[in-house]
């Protein structure tokens, strides 16, 4: 019987399907040192964002040679040393389709929060303050949304923004996409200079260098809004706080952070930041789809190998 370790949780129906298909499933999180011992006994490892599958973990698994499959329940695989795993005969997969709508809806939700001061008004109301005059917002209709990256989540975000009457531009490393005439492709510098809202949809870089730092903030419109539901490291948090304090950035929304849970007090106490604790894929529907996609990957892999 093939053994599967699920370290960061998985939707219950997916776990049951795996068990009913003849797999032994263990659901438990392990700290890195303990994981190095445990991983030796499993044929597949299913993780989310909390578990890091780095070279030492892979080396430990290679001692027995049992581990043949690592699945990231989600889109990004930057918490896995993918090339090293593949080099050593371990297949790495993710679930890129399952959470696109959920993350896109969160990005749009944060845009509404920033535009109408929902994040801070909710807090001050609970303190007994009636700051109505402080919260004159703006409408999203007619504003320009700039999407940095143009994968599945960005396109889902753009689709919803168009329905709200926004103009949508995008930039992407691979250039303009065919069949996306409703969106305008621009360079990064042009996007930074013309966007009222900027939403990031890119993976973190291998060297951990932020894409958006002091120089990029300087190129943006005064009073721009920043939304990051991608990876914490793509925006320099120190530069973001400085841009918020100067008024260059009107407000920001963050679902992801350089360190998670974040310990950056300047970030989590800043009244111009709308915060969520990395919940982009945390919907019932997304979790069900992730579970279904994980089950499909497992079954296809072990039936064909």
N, C-alpha and C positions, 0 to 999 in steps of 0.2 A: 504493500500500500504506500502510495506516494504521500509524503508529509509536507504540509504547507504552513509556514509561519506568517501570521498577520500581526504586525507590530503596532500599527497606528490606528487600528479599528477599521471595520468594514461593515456595510449594511447587512443586517441579519439574514435577509432572504438570500443574499449572495453566498454567505457562509453556509447556509443550509443546502443550497444547490451543490456546492462543492462537496459537502459531506455525503449528500445523496448520490453523488457521482462516484463515490468510492475513495475520496481523499480524506486523510486525517488532517484536521485543521486545528492549529493551536493559536489562540488569540492572546498575545501578551507582549507588552512593551519591555525591552531590555536596554539598559544603559550600554554604551559601546563596548566596554570590556567584557560584559556578560554576553553580549550579542556575538562577540567573536567566538565564544565557546558554543553557544546554542546553534549558530548558523551551520555548523558542521553536520548537524543531524537532519537537515531539511532539504527537500528537493526544489522548493520554490519559496520565495520571500516576497511578501506583499507589504508595501510601505506607503505612507502618505508623505508629509513634509517633515515630520519630527525626526524620523530615523534617517541617519546619514549612512549610505552604503559606500564607504571609502575603501581605498586600497587595502588597509589592514583587515577589514571585514572580509573582503574578497579573498585575500591571502589565506585567512583562517578557513574559509569555506573550501578552498582548493586542497587543503590537507586531506579531506575525505573524498573530494570530487563529487559529492552528492548534489550540490546546488547547481541547477541548470537554468533557472528562470528567476528574474527579479522584475516585479511589476510595480510601477508607481501609479497609485490610484489618483490620477490627476493629470495635469498637462505637463508642467516642467519636470525635467529629470536632472536638474542641477545639484540635487542632493545625492546623486549616484555617480560614481566614476564609470561612466558608460563605456568608454573606449577600452579601459583596462578590463572591465568585465567581459566584453565581447572578445577581446584578445585571448582571454582564457576560457573561451567556450561557454560563457554564460550569456543567455539571451536577456536583453533588457527591453521592456515594453512599457507603454503608458496608456492612458485612456483619454486621448485628446478631444473626443467629441462630447463626452458626458457632461462636462461642467460649463461649456461655453455660454449657454443662455443664462445660467445662474450668476456667473461672474459679470457678464454684460449688464444684467439687471442691477447688480450691486453698484457698478460704476455709474449707471444712470441715476440710481437712488442717491448716491453721494453728490452727484451734480445738483440735484434738487436741494439737498441739504445745504450745500454751499450757497446756491443762488438765493435761497429764501431764509438763510440763517436758522434752519431747523435744528441743527446740531447744538448751537449755543443757546437758542431761545428755549429749547427743551430743558436745558440745565438751569438757566436763570429763573425760569418759571418755578422750578422746584425749590428755589431759594426764596420764593415769595416776591420776586421782582417782576414788574410789569414794564418792560423796556420797549414798548411798542415803537417809539420814535427812533430807536436804534436799529430797527430791523427792516429798513426799506430795501427790498431785494431787487432782483432783475428777472426777466423772463428768459427761458432758454431759446424760445423761437427767435429765429433771425441771427442767433449767435453762431460763430464758427467753432466747431469741434475739431481739434487736430489729434489724429490717432498716430502714435509712434509705435510702429509694428502693425502688420496687417494680416495676422493669422485669424483663426476661427473666432476667438473671443472679440478681437477688434472689429471684425465684420459684423458680428452680432450686436456689438455696441453701436456701430455706425447705423445699422438698420433701424434701431430704436431711436437714435438721434434724428434721423431723417423724418421719422414719423412725428417727432415733436416740432418739426419745422426748422431744424438746425441745418446749417451748411457743414458738410463733412469733407475734410482733407486728410490725407494720410501720407506717411513716408515709410519706406521699407527697404531693407538692405538689398532685396532682390529686384527692386524697381517696381514699375507699375504693373498691376494685375489686369489681365484681359477679362472682359465681361463685367467690369465694375465701373461703368461709365457714370453712375450716379455719385461716385466719389472722385475727388480730384487728387491726383498724385503730385506731390511737391517735394522739394528737398527738405532736409531737416531744418536748415537755417530759415527757409521760407515759412515752414510750418510754425516755428517758434515765433516769428515776427507777426503772423497774421491771426493766430488762434486766440479766441477768448477763453476756451477751455482746452486743456491738453490732457489726454488720457494715455497712459503708458501700457503697452502690451508686448513686452519683449522679455526674453530670458536674461538672467544675470550673466555678466561676462566672466570668463574663466579666471581672469586676474583680479576680479572684484572691483574694477574701476567703474565708477558711476558714469552713465551716459549723460545725466543732467547734473551739472555742477554750476559753479559761479559764472563761468563764461557763457553757458547756455541760458541761465536766468537773465543775464544782461541783454540777451538778444530778444527776449520776450516782450510782449505788450505790457505796459503798465496796467496793473489790476487784473492780470491773468489768473485763472483758476487751474490748479494741478490735481489730477486724480491718478493714484497709483494702486492698481489691484494686481500688479504683475509680480515683481520681486523687489524687496526692500532695497537691495544694493544698487538698483539702477538710478536712484536719486540720492545725491549727497545730502544727508540730513542736516548737517551744519549749514550748508549753502541754502537749503530750503528755509531754515529758521531765519537766517539773515535776510532772505528775500521777503519773507513774511513780515519781519520787523520793520523793514524799510518801506513796505507798501508796494514793492514791485509785484509781489504775488498777493492777490486779495485774500485768498484762502486756499487750503489744500485738503484733500481727503486721502487717507492712507488706510489700506487694509493689510499692508505688508511693511516690514521694518527690517533695518540692517541686522538687528538682533531680535530674535523672537523667543520668549516674550520680550518686548522692548523695555529697556531700563533707562532710556533716554528721557529724562524728566522734561527737558525743553520741548520734546515732541508731545508727550502725552498730557502735558498741562497747558499747551498753547491753545488759546481760545479761538484761533483762526484755523484750527485743524479739526476736521471731522474724522473720528477714529473708529475702526472696527478691528477685531482680533483675528485677522486672516480667515475670514468666513466666506470668501468668494464662492466656494463650491458647497457651502453648508446649507443646502436646501434638501428637502425630502426627495424631490424629483431627481436632483443631480446625484445624490447618494445611491438611489436606486439604479440610475443609469451607469454609474461607476461600478457598482456591484455586478451588474449584468455584463459590462464590458470586461471586467476582470475574469469572471467565470468563463466567458467565451475565449479569452486569451489562454487561460490555463488548459481548458479542454482541448483547444486546437493544438497547443504545444505538445502536450503529452500523448495525444492521439497520433501525432505525426513524428514523434521522436521515440 
